[in-house]
Amino acid sequence: MMKIGLDVMGGDFAPKVTVLGAISAYDQLHPDARIVLVGDAKAIEDICRHQQFDISRFDIVDAPDTIHMNEHPAKAFAQKTRSSIYIGYELLSRGKLDAFASAGSTGAMMVGAMYTVKSIPGILRPGITSPAPRFDGACNTLIDVGLNPDCKPDVLNQYGLLGSLYAEFVKNIPNPRVALLNIGAEAEKGDNLTKAAYPLMAATKDYNFIGNVEGHEIFLDKADVIVCDGFVGNVILKTAEGFSHIARIRGIEDDFLESLNPDQYGGTPILGINSNVIIGHGASNSTAIKNMILLAQSVIEADLPSKIRKYFTSNDEQH
């Protein structure tokens, strides 16, 4: 039985929206998948009854406390042992969950990952991805989009590998094309970081590096994985979300602009840790929560952490 844990208390509109998202996801999950709701048990039961949804379809783990966005992540995680994020990670680390998803505090989710399931040996810095919808209807992967605003060249090189493994095993793209985001196509272009990262990426045999791509090529069929530091990636992500939001405000109906809506994807896995953790947008609505749960199911099926561990273990043995 696949167990997907959901932080019911995480997000700007929790717990109602998170429970509604779980209800929406229920019928789209595989028959052997089970959603475990981690949060205020009474609130969960009240919402399910109001929706006339059979509570027995969920597993419920009571976690009455919440780690709020404005709290210090490390202190809150250590002190709030009855919080939904703390208890969710406890279940994940004990093997009671196959994945844990939350639209709550990103900082607390990262602290929880580092304290409990930890990084895979050999990983320099975990990263997070974002879908970059293409104009032709396909979707590229952008990494990193916020975890590491200050990167070193070897971290960008490793992001190329993590993004490639994600694209291959989760998105089923054989031999994915990996590119470095830059201000020009030439190898010598860029700032100190990208100019130092380029030769590392060009020399690797770990993935299919195709060179630089520019900003206007992110949403085109130029690469499958686009690597950048977390500062640049987060600016791109928030800018794309802004265009989608403006289009909705102005009543513009356009399939591509709607594909930039973060609700369509729900969240992103943390790549490079020993288990499946999905981080969602704080402003997630019920559709985003549903899609975050469905993404968790896909990540579990891909068994990506074990594939990353296997890759690094085999490389260590070769050396």
C-alpha positions in Angstrom: 0.0 0.0 0.0 1.4 3.4 -1.1 1.1 6.0 1.7 1.1 9.7 0.8 1.3 12.1 3.7 -0.3 15.5 3.4 0.4 18.4 5.8 -3.2 19.6 6.3 -2.1 22.6 8.3 0.3 23.9 5.6 -0.6 26.8 3.3 -2.4 30.1 3.4 -5.9 28.6 3.3 -5.4 25.5 5.4 -6.9 23.3 6.7 -10.1 23.6 4.5 -8.4 23.9 1.2 -5.9 21.1 1.9 -8.7 18.7 2.9 -10.7 19.7 -0.2 -7.6 19.0 -2.3 -7.2 15.6 -0.8 -10.9 14.8 -1.5 -10.4 15.9 -5.1 -7.3 13.7 -5.4 -8.9 10.6 -3.9 -10.6 9.3 -7.1 -7.5 10.0 -9.3 -5.1 8.0 -7.2 -4.2 4.3 -7.9 -6.3 1.8 -5.9 -3.3 0.9 -3.8 -2.6 4.5 -2.8 -3.8 5.9 0.5 -3.7 9.5 1.7 -2.6 10.2 5.2 -3.8 13.5 6.5 -1.5 15.0 9.2 -3.1 17.8 11.1 -5.9 18.9 13.4 -8.0 15.7 13.5 -11.2 17.5 14.6 -11.0 20.1 11.8 -10.3 17.3 9.3 -13.3 15.3 10.4 -15.6 18.4 10.4 -14.6 19.4 6.8 -15.1 15.8 5.6 -18.5 15.6 7.2 -19.5 19.0 5.7 -18.5 17.7 2.3 -20.3 14.4 3.0 -17.1 12.5 2.3 -16.5 9.2 4.0 -13.7 9.9 6.6 -12.7 6.2 6.6 -11.2 6.7 3.1 -8.3 8.7 4.7 -5.9 7.8 7.5 -5.8 10.7 10.0 -2.9 11.5 12.3 -3.6 14.2 14.8 -1.1 17.1 14.8 -2.8 20.2 16.4 0.2 22.6 16.0 1.3 24.6 13.0 4.6 26.0 12.0 3.8 29.5 10.6 5.6 31.2 7.7 7.0 34.0 9.9 8.6 31.6 12.4 12.3 30.7 12.5 12.3 27.4 10.6 14.9 25.6 12.7 13.7 26.8 16.1 10.0 26.1 15.2 10.8 22.6 13.9 12.8 21.7 17.1 10.2 23.2 19.5 6.9 22.3 17.9 7.0 18.6 18.2 3.2 18.4 17.8 3.2 20.3 14.6 2.0 18.8 11.3 5.4 19.2 9.6 7.3 17.6 12.6 5.0 14.7 12.8 4.9 14.2 9.1 8.6 14.0 8.9 8.6 11.6 11.9 6.3 9.3 10.0 8.4 9.6 6.8 11.6 8.8 8.6 10.1 5.7 10.2 8.9 4.4 6.9 5.2 4.9 7.7 4.9 7.2 4.7 6.3 6.9 1.2 6.1 10.6 0.6 5.3 13.7 2.5 3.8 16.8 0.9 3.2 20.3 2.3 2.3 23.8 1.1 3.5 25.1 4.5 6.8 26.8 5.5 9.4 26.0 2.9 12.2 26.7 5.4 10.7 24.3 8.0 10.2 21.7 5.3 13.9 22.0 4.3 15.0 21.9 8.0 12.9 18.8 8.5 14.4 17.1 5.5 18.0 17.8 6.7 17.2 16.7 10.3 15.4 13.5 9.5 15.7 11.9 6.1 19.0 13.8 5.3 20.8 14.3 2.0 22.0 11.4 -0.1 25.8 10.9 0.5 27.6 12.7 -2.3 25.0 15.4 -2.8 26.5 18.9 -2.4 23.3 20.8 -2.0 19.7 19.5 -2.6 17.7 21.4 -5.2 14.1 22.0 -6.2 12.7 22.1 -9.7 9.9 23.9 -11.5 8.1 23.0 -14.7 8.8 25.4 -17.5 5.9 24.9 -19.9 6.9 24.9 -23.6 5.0 26.7 -26.3 4.6 23.3 -28.2 2.7 21.8 -25.2 5.6 19.9 -23.7 7.3 20.9 -20.5 11.0 21.6 -19.6 12.5 21.4 -16.1 14.1 24.4 -14.4 16.6 23.7 -11.5 17.2 25.3 -8.9 14.2 27.6 -8.2 14.9 28.9 -4.7 16.7 26.6 -2.3 20.2 27.8 -3.1 20.4 31.5 -4.1 24.2 31.4 -3.8 25.7 28.5 -5.7 29.2 27.3 -6.5 30.1 26.0 -10.0 30.2 22.3 -8.8 26.7 22.6 -7.4 25.4 23.8 -10.8 27.2 20.9 -12.4 25.5 18.5 -10.0 22.1 20.1 -10.6 22.6 19.1 -14.2 22.8 15.5 -13.1 19.9 15.7 -10.6 17.7 17.5 -13.2 18.7 14.9 -15.8 17.7 12.0 -13.5 14.4 13.7 -12.6 13.6 14.2 -16.3 14.5 10.6 -17.2 12.7 8.8 -14.4 9.8 11.0 -13.4 9.1 12.6 -16.8 10.2 9.6 -18.9 12.5 11.6 -21.2 15.3 9.4 -22.5 18.8 11.0 -22.5 17.4 14.5 -21.6 19.2 17.5 -22.9 20.7 19.6 -20.2 21.6 23.3 -20.7 23.0 26.1 -18.6 21.0 29.3 -18.4 23.1 32.2 -19.5 23.1 35.6 -21.2 24.5 34.2 -24.5 25.1 31.0 -26.3 28.9 31.3 -26.4 30.8 29.3 -23.8 32.7 32.4 -22.6 29.6 34.4 -21.8 28.1 35.0 -18.4 29.1 36.0 -14.9 31.8 34.4 -12.8 29.5 31.5 -11.7 28.3 30.5 -15.2 31.7 30.9 -16.8 33.2 28.6 -14.1 30.3 26.1 -14.3 30.4 25.8 -18.1 33.6 23.8 -18.5 32.6 21.5 -15.7 29.3 20.7 -17.4 30.9 20.4 -20.8 33.4 17.9 -19.6 31.0 15.6 -17.8 29.9 12.2 -19.0 27.2 12.0 -16.3 24.5 13.7 -18.5 23.8 15.1 -21.9 25.1 18.7 -21.7 24.2 20.8 -24.8 25.6 24.2 -23.8 24.0 27.5 -22.9 20.5 28.7 -23.4 19.2 32.2 -23.0 16.1 33.5 -21.2 13.9 33.6 -24.2 14.6 29.9 -24.9 13.4 28.6 -21.5 9.9 28.0 -22.9 11.0 26.6 -26.3 12.2 23.2 -27.5 15.9 23.9 -26.9 16.6 21.7 -23.8 14.7 19.4 -21.4 16.5 20.6 -18.3 17.7 24.1 -17.6 20.2 24.7 -14.8 20.6 28.0 -12.9 21.2 29.2 -9.3 18.2 29.5 -7.0 18.1 33.3 -7.1 17.8 33.4 -10.8 15.4 30.4 -10.9 13.1 31.9 -8.3 12.9 35.2 -10.2 12.0 33.4 -13.4 9.4 31.3 -11.6 7.7 34.3 -9.9 7.8 36.3 -13.1 6.1 33.5 -15.0 3.5 33.2 -12.3 2.9 36.9 -12.5 2.2 36.8 -16.2 -0.3 34.0 -15.6 -2.0 36.0 -12.8 -2.2 39.2 -14.9 -3.7 37.2 -17.8 -6.5 36.0 -15.5 -7.1 39.5 -14.1 -7.4 40.9 -17.6 -9.7 38.1 -18.7 -7.2 36.8 -21.3 -7.9 33.1 -22.2 -4.7 31.6 -23.5 -3.7 28.0 -23.0 0.0 28.8 -22.8 -0.4 31.6 -20.2 -2.7 29.3 -18.2 0.0 26.6 -18.2 2.2 29.1 -16.2 -0.3 28.9 -13.4 1.4 27.1 -10.5 -1.9 25.5 -9.5 -1.5 23.2 -12.6 1.5 21.5 -11.1 1.0 21.7 -7.3 4.5 21.4 -6.1 8.1 20.3 -6.6 10.1 17.4 -5.1 13.3 18.1 -3.2 16.0 16.4 -5.2 19.0 14.9 -3.5 17.5 13.7 -0.2 16.8 10.1 1.0 13.0 10.2 0.7 10.2 11.7 -1.3 9.3 15.2 -0.1 7.1 17.6 -2.1 6.9 21.4 -1.4 3.9 23.3 -2.6 3.1 27.0 -3.0 1.9 28.7 0.1 -1.1 30.2 -1.7 -2.1 26.8 -3.1 -5.8 26.3 -3.8 -7.6 22.9 -3.7 -6.6 22.2 -7.3 -2.9 22.8 -6.5 -3.2 20.6 -3.4 -4.7 17.8 -5.6 -2.0 18.1 -8.1 0.7 18.1 -5.4 -0.7 14.8 -4.2 -0.8 13.3 -7.7 2.8 14.5 -8.2 3.8 12.7 -5.0 2.3 9.5 -6.4 4.4 9.9 -9.6 7.6 10.6 -7.6 7.0 7.5 -5.4 6.5 5.3 -8.5 9.7 6.7 -10.0 11.7 5.7 -6.8 14.0 8.6 -7.6 16.0 8.7 -4.3 17.1 5.1 -4.7 18.1 5.7 -8.3 20.2 8.8 -7.2 21.7 6.8 -4.3 22.6 3.9 -6.7 24.2 6.4 -9.2 26.4 7.9 -6.5 27.3 4.5 -5.0 28.3 3.1 -8.3 30.4 6.1 -9.1 32.2 5.9 -5.8 33.0 2.2 -6.4 34.4 3.1 -9.8 36.7 5.6 -8.2 
